[in-house]
């Protein structure tokens, strides 16, 4: 599709959203997608807006994990100036506010709303995390002369498919992006195909790998027991995980399980699955003295998963036994723990390949293979410890992406040179 058609499609999107903006704003102000009234003012850009030098945006918790080391190093290098952080999700907003005082929900992608937000913020730079590409937001920012960059740029298979269906709407603005710090070479190629100029794209690595390399071990109800932590678990994965746990525990009676749902909405479903198998579960959010006798701990708090990995014998990373694409395998790797994942790991395929080659990770396809792999690592302290050291080595070699991304943003003029 040529540029004239791209511009036409982009104009149609802007015109349509502009026409319906009053109705959308009115409906949201009334219904609000479950947001409290105070939060609605943030999404409608009606809260107090103060000028900033840079505006950093991440969708939710996963993207914040990628942003954290970048923004930390940007402030250390005096590159961020006065800044604001926005998120799409309420969970992301809560997490961001724990780290940065100036954090809020992002405005809805409506022309007048976005224009008002940018007029209030007056950023010189807009830095987006991974694939937060909202057409009106990008167009208005570029029209106002804001320098736009992307860090930890990632285009998943699902995101790539969605973009190809809606490509004409976004292609026009993609050509104006000043810098993309891509996670992998494949991501870089996809950004090029989306229309970003070749001179604006560089592969700099996964910034999530730079997060908190020395994690303190969590204090858990059990001392000295074998511990298996299944992190970022998605609905549907709890069944093979629990079935494998019950089977392996027949041989390793001291084995305990920490089950960490990716989203809080799945907690009741997981508790029901535990009850059906006669497994009593402690809840991290409600500690009790009798928790020491519970075989399972439901990690229903946020921000503790890495420290729990650090206390574990073996880790499983979720989103891989169902068609999600996988979550951050470098979290457990950085704590020196051997890792199990399912076959659906396209989101982290490069990391899985490197960890597998190092002997730190095993891919399992079903409950039987999960049971066998977990049993094998628990049965040999030597092999398990060797795999853990290999995981740490891979994690250590992968660091440095945050500074490489910032160097690229500086080189491309998105952020000021020191």
Phi, psi and omega in degrees: 000134185276175187292326179298316179293321178299314180297322179296313180298319179296319179295321178298317178299313180296318180295319181294314180291328176293318181296317184270358184304314180302319180292319180295315179297318179296317179296317181293319179299330180275312187266310170075013177053031180084359180285146173291155181307321180296326179285330179296326179296330178289315180293334179265005180058037179254355176282172181295126182245121180249147180298144178225164174277320182222147181237121182246130184231131176228143184295303186206208189296318181297318179290327176296325177297327177283327182284324189308307181292330179293312182291326176300312181287330177295320178289323178297327182265009179057042181256339186271333185060212172283127188224162173232147176243130175238156177225161176276322185264154177292323177298320177296319179299316180298317179294318181297321181292338175288339184253322184227131184293326183264079181223143182203176174286147178285151177290153175297149183279066178241138190307307183291324179296313179296318179300316179296319180296316180289326176295324179285319182281322181052046181287149171273333181226140174239117183244120182256147182256127175068263185222043178274082189245087180264121189303312181294318181300312180296315182297312182295319179298313181295320179297331180273001179083015178286136176279125187249127177229158177235130176246150184053039184305123184221133174234100181292167177302318179293316178296323179296318179296317179295319182296319181297327177289327182249021187307316184301329181293323187261337188302321184300314182283334180299329180293342182267354181293134188276328182204133172238117173265095189278150181288314181225169177297323178296318177299318180300316180297324179290323176295322176297317179294334179282352175114355178292133181300146181301326181289350183257359187244132174215141175276121183238352178102176184269113184291341178299334182290346180271000185282129166034073185293337181246096184262131176288143178292136178290147172271118185241168184296340185248139179246128175078002181272157170295137182228128174248122179250123175255107187254152178055043184283136179258155176306135184103334179273341182295333182293302178297327179296311181291322178296319178294319180299313179299318181293313183292329182291343175294332178264320181250090188292340181269006181289132174237158184236132166255120182252115185244101178296146176293322181232144183299333183298339183271355188299316181296321178297319180291321177297323178295319178296322177296316181297321180296333180263006178070026181260118178281136184240135167276157178242128184300327183284346182225071183295143179222155180302327183283001180298336182297337180264359179277132181285341186230142173242121174275116181276085183260029173242170181243147176091004183250354190301316182298319180291331175287318173307317183298336180266004189263160173272319181216148178239148168240134180253124188280183186074015185238343174266353172235167188279067177252319180114353174095155178243189193292104179281345179283344175300303177291327180301320182293341178266001176079040182241135174294151194232142171243140174220161175274186186282346185261084186227037183297331180293336183229034187298320181295317180293319179298318180298314182294317180292323178295315179298330179279352182083017184260351186217145176231137178265129179239147187254344185200182183300318181298314179292325176298316179298315182295315183293318178296316179299317183298317182287325178290331184284341183231105177299323183296310181295320181295315180294323178296318178296322179296318178294322178296320178299316179299321180295318178296316180298319181295318181292338185275353186281163179112355184295326183298313179291325177295321178296317179295320177302319180292319178297323177293313181300324182272001176080012177287317177245154182288141174292150180292000000 
